[in-house]
Amino acid sequence: MSAAPDEISSTKRRNILILLLLPLVAFLSLAALFYIRLGAGDPSHLPSALIGQTAPKTDLPPLAGLERDGKALPGLNTASFVGNVTLVNVWASWCVPCADEVQHLENLSKDKRIQLVGINYKDAPDNARRFLNRYGNPFVATGTDESGRTSIDWGVYGVPENFLIGRDGRIVYKLVGPVTADNLDRVLRPEIEKALKP
């Protein structure tokens, strides 16, 4: 006895529905996997192979014409990290979140137990100076990384990024993305306090 026409069309519809849903299920599964692997959607939790390692060799010239209190601001040198707890901020004038974070960096720069330095990433010197004159200059030193090579050595994904360096010159924490009121109080200040402990 052959199957009824209604049973055949029902089986065909079910098979077509399965074929249509299969790519959607596969896509949603991959999206969930990527979401989980990237720290549940928080980009500041991207891993860094440099945690616990000595800061990369950094010898960057100063941002020409940049002054603070009438004195030219120096560039960056790896030797200046040793003996100090240092926050290295990688920034650029063309970076919108960098402008948003300056007020929080200014606040942080008032803590004289740490030094706050900047790496100006792939920027025109005139634009970088205008940016700091407009939004504020929280840095005691700023090095220019016009080629981006030094930032690559630091493992920078994009700007802004912040690296906390202990007194021994080793990177102890990395914050991907801008400093905000929330992550400053919730994450960055506690990490700084840990780094300041003898």
C-alpha positions as CSV (number, residue, x, y, z in Angstrom):
1,M,0.0,0.0,0.0
2,S,1.5,3.4,-1.0
3,A,1.6,6.4,1.3
4,A,-1.2,9.0,1.1
5,P,-0.4,12.2,-0.7
6,D,-0.9,14.2,2.6
7,E,1.7,12.1,4.4
8,I,4.2,12.7,1.5
9,S,3.8,16.5,1.5
10,S,4.0,16.5,5.4
11,T,7.3,14.6,5.2
12,K,8.7,16.9,2.5
13,R,7.7,20.1,4.5
14,R,9.4,18.7,7.6
15,N,12.6,17.9,5.6
16,I,12.6,21.4,4.0
17,L,12.1,23.1,7.4
18,I,15.0,21.1,8.8
19,L,17.2,22.1,5.8
20,L,16.3,25.8,6.3
21,L,16.9,25.8,10.1
22,L,20.2,23.9,10.0
23,P,22.3,26.9,8.8
24,L,20.6,29.1,11.4
25,V,21.4,26.7,14.2
26,A,25.0,26.4,13.1
27,F,25.4,30.2,12.9
28,L,23.9,30.7,16.4
29,S,26.1,28.0,17.8
30,L,29.2,29.6,16.4
31,A,28.1,33.1,17.6
32,A,27.6,31.7,21.1
33,L,31.0,30.1,21.0
34,F,32.7,33.4,19.9
35,Y,30.8,35.3,22.6
36,I,31.9,33.0,25.3
37,R,35.5,32.8,24.1
38,L,35.8,36.6,24.1
39,G,34.9,36.9,27.7
40,A,31.2,37.0,27.6
41,G,31.2,40.1,25.4
42,D,33.6,42.2,27.5
43,P,36.4,43.3,25.2
44,S,38.5,44.5,28.1
45,H,39.0,40.8,29.1
46,L,41.0,40.0,26.0
47,P,44.0,37.9,27.1
48,S,47.5,39.3,26.9
49,A,50.6,37.1,26.6
50,L,52.6,39.9,28.1
51,I,51.1,39.7,31.6
52,G,54.0,38.8,34.0
53,Q,56.6,39.6,31.3
54,T,59.1,42.5,31.2
55,A,57.7,45.5,29.3
56,P,58.8,45.4,25.7
57,K,61.9,47.5,24.8
58,T,60.5,51.0,24.4
59,D,62.6,53.9,23.1
60,L,60.3,56.5,21.6
61,P,61.0,60.1,20.9
62,P,59.0,62.9,22.6
63,L,56.1,64.5,21.0
64,A,57.8,67.6,19.5
65,G,56.7,70.9,21.0
66,L,54.7,69.4,23.8
67,E,55.3,71.1,27.1
68,R,54.0,70.9,30.7
69,D,54.6,73.7,33.2
70,G,57.0,75.4,30.7
71,K,59.2,72.3,30.3
72,A,59.4,70.0,27.3
73,L,57.8,66.6,28.0
74,P,60.2,63.7,27.5
75,G,59.7,60.6,25.3
76,L,59.6,57.1,26.6
77,N,62.4,54.8,27.6
78,T,62.0,51.3,29.2
79,A,64.4,52.2,32.0
80,S,62.0,54.7,33.3
81,F,59.5,52.0,34.2
82,V,61.8,50.2,36.7
83,G,61.3,51.4,40.3
84,N,57.9,53.0,39.5
85,V,54.4,51.8,39.2
86,T,53.5,53.0,35.7
87,L,50.3,53.2,33.7
88,V,51.1,53.2,30.0
89,N,48.2,54.6,27.9
90,V,48.2,54.0,24.1
91,W,46.2,56.8,22.5
92,A,45.7,58.8,19.3
93,S,44.0,62.1,18.4
94,W,41.7,60.3,15.9
95,C,40.4,58.0,18.6
96,V,37.0,59.1,19.9
97,P,37.1,56.9,23.1
98,C,40.6,58.4,23.8
99,A,39.0,61.8,24.2
100,D,36.3,60.3,26.5
101,E,38.9,58.7,28.8
102,V,41.1,61.8,29.3
103,Q,39.1,63.1,32.3
104,H,39.5,59.8,34.1
105,L,43.2,59.7,33.3
106,E,43.5,63.3,34.6
107,N,41.9,62.1,37.8
108,L,44.3,59.1,38.0
109,S,47.3,61.4,37.4
110,K,46.7,63.1,40.7
111,D,47.9,60.0,42.5
112,K,51.6,60.8,42.8
113,R,52.4,57.1,43.8
114,I,52.2,56.2,40.1
115,Q,53.4,57.7,36.9
116,L,51.1,58.0,33.9
117,V,52.8,57.9,30.5
118,G,51.5,57.9,26.9
119,I,52.3,56.2,23.6
120,N,50.9,58.3,20.8
121,Y,49.9,55.7,18.1
122,K,50.2,56.4,14.4
123,D,49.4,60.1,14.7
124,A,50.4,63.4,13.2
125,P,52.4,65.5,15.8
126,D,50.2,68.6,15.2
127,N,47.0,66.6,15.7
128,A,48.4,65.0,18.9
129,R,49.4,68.3,20.4
130,R,46.0,69.9,19.5
131,F,44.3,66.9,21.1
132,L,46.2,67.2,24.4
133,N,45.8,71.0,24.5
134,R,42.0,70.6,24.0
135,Y,41.2,67.6,26.3
136,G,44.1,67.8,28.8
137,N,47.5,66.2,29.2
138,P,47.6,63.7,32.1
139,F,51.0,62.4,31.0
140,V,54.5,63.0,32.6
141,A,56.0,61.6,29.4
142,T,54.7,60.9,25.9
143,G,56.5,58.9,23.2
144,T,55.5,59.0,19.5
145,D,55.0,55.7,17.7
146,E,54.4,57.0,14.2
147,S,55.1,53.6,12.5
148,G,53.1,51.6,15.1
149,R,55.9,49.1,15.5
150,T,56.4,49.6,19.3
151,S,52.6,49.2,19.8
152,I,52.7,45.9,18.0
153,D,55.5,44.8,20.3
154,W,53.2,45.7,23.2
155,G,50.4,43.6,21.7
156,V,48.1,46.5,21.1
157,Y,44.8,45.5,19.3
158,G,43.6,49.0,18.9
159,V,43.5,52.3,20.8
160,P,42.9,53.1,23.6
161,E,44.7,50.4,25.6
162,N,46.3,50.6,29.0
163,F,49.1,48.6,30.5
164,L,50.0,48.6,34.2
165,I,53.7,48.0,35.0
166,G,55.0,47.1,38.4
167,R,58.1,48.5,40.0
168,D,60.1,45.5,38.6
169,G,59.3,46.6,35.1
170,R,56.9,43.7,34.4
171,I,53.4,44.1,33.0
172,V,50.8,43.2,35.7
173,Y,47.6,44.2,34.0
174,K,46.1,45.2,30.7
175,L,42.9,47.1,30.1
176,V,41.6,47.0,26.5
177,G,39.4,49.9,25.7
178,P,39.0,53.3,27.4
179,V,39.3,54.0,31.1
180,T,35.7,54.7,32.3
181,A,34.4,55.8,35.7
182,D,33.2,52.2,36.2
183,N,36.4,50.3,35.3
184,L,38.6,52.9,37.0
185,D,37.0,52.2,40.4
186,R,36.1,48.6,39.9
187,V,39.2,47.3,38.2
188,L,42.1,49.7,37.6
189,R,42.4,51.2,41.0
190,P,42.4,47.8,42.8
191,E,45.1,46.6,40.3
192,I,47.2,49.7,41.0
193,E,46.9,49.1,44.8
194,K,48.1,45.5,44.3
195,A,51.0,46.8,42.2
196,L,51.9,49.3,44.9
197,K,52.3,46.7,47.6
198,P,55.9,45.9,48.5
